[in-house]
């Protein structure tokens, strides 16, 4: 699996950096979709 860094990755990182229930769940959802 190769990881490309783009604006979506930046968004994902910023959301993950925010300790919130929504941020965590959203990050996990994106991670599953990507991975």
BELCOR-V885057 format. One record per helix or strand of 2 or more residues. SS is the DSSP state (H for helix, E for strand). FROM is the first residue (numbers start at 0). LEN is the number of residues. If there is no record, write none. Layout:
BEGIN
ss = <SS:SS>
from = <FROM:FROM>
len = <LEN:LEN>
END
This chain:
BEGIN
ss = <H:H>
from = <6:20>
len = <10:14>
END
